[in-house]
Amino acid sequence: MRASPQAPTLRGMPTSAARRPRPRVGAFFDMDKTLIAENSGTLYMKYRYQRGEIGGWDLLAGLGAYLKYKAGLLDIAAWTRSMMSEFRGQSERALTREANRWCREMVVETVYPEAERLVREHQSAGHVVAIVSGATKFVVRPLAERLGVKHYLYTRLEVEGGRFTGRVIEPVCFEEGKIYWLQQFIEEQGIDLAKSWFYTDSITDLPLLNLVGHPVVTNPDPFLYREAVRRRWPVRFFEPPDRARARETRPAESP
């Protein structure tokens, strides 16, 4: 009996390999000082202070924590757990409305025009664009929607019956925690990290920069700038949003 002909394959590859989808390229963006020119936590503290929800001492404490973070002296995971415990019992729906309002009033105007153009360029190239931030969904999602970014990774808060329990779903999306959540995402999306990009300003993201084929340092802190120079990574300094808008709206000079 003559054997049945084998099914055609792609360029001589086995059938199983021919059916395997081609790995996708990712473009991952940190949020604070990368997509926006401010620290989102500090902006939110200012927003709450202006609304009378916190006092001056609370605002100063928040600013102090941010300075300790920039100096590498803050245990950000422990600080996040402590801060999120304050939301125990609050309504998830109410916080979502408040965060959307805050984003419209204070965050949108801080988006770097150059960063937004980079997002558009990666989207046009067919890359899987995602924001990877230590902030919560209530901070990251409004910005992602504003930029047209479908994917975002963030620090997750536990919710029961529509209200916060005050607990964080571990790990916090910071340093190695970012890699934990990103690993699940790239497996779901079929992304090849060796062909992917990551943009960040912070030395705390060094573990993730080491994973991608195209690390890009943006508006770096001094520690990351020194590391980028040593490794000859690309460094980009974005023009402040207010200066960029002023330049774009300035009338052309007469010849």
C-alpha positions, 0 to 999 in steps of 0.5 A: 500500500502506498503511503499517504502524502504528508501535509505541506510544511512551511519552508521545510519546517515540521507541521507543528513548528509551522503552526507556532505563532511568531513571537511578538515584540513588546514595548514597555513603559514605566509611568512616573518621569517616563510617560509623565513629568511628575511623580503620580503619588505626589500629584495625588497627595497634592490633589487630596490636600487641595480637596481638604482630604489630608492636612499639611503634615500628611502632604509633607510626609508624602513628599518626604517619602518621595525624597527618600525613595529617590535617594534609595532609602525607602522600602517601597513595598512596605510603604505601599502596604502601609499606605494602601491599608488606609483605604480599608473599607472604602468603595472601589467604585468611588475611588475609580470616579475620583481617580478619573477626575484627578487624572483629567485635572492634574495628570493629563497635562504632565504627559511628555509629548515625546513619550506619547509619540513613542507610544504611537510609533510602537503601536504603529509598528504593531508592538504590544505596548504596555505600561508597567508601574508600581502604582495601582490600577486606579492611577494607571488605567486613566492614563492608559486610556488617555494614551490609547494603551490597552495593557497595563501592569500595576500594584493590585489591591484586594477587594471584597464586596466592592470595598477594599480590604486594605491588603495588597495582592503580593507581590507589589509591582516594584523591582522583582515584583514587576518581573513577576507580573510581566512574566505572566503577561509575556507568556499570555501575549507570546512576547519575545523579550530579546526583541522588546523595549523598556523605557524607564527613569529609575535605577529600581527598574534595572532588573527589567532593563537587563531582561529586554533586548532594547533598554532605553533610559529616559530622564534618568535619576543619577544612579541610572544615568551612571549605569546607562553610560557605563553600559552604553545604553541609549539615554533620552531627555524629554522636554517638559510638557509645558515648554513643549506646548509653548514652543508648538503654539509660538507663532512663527517669526516673520522672515 
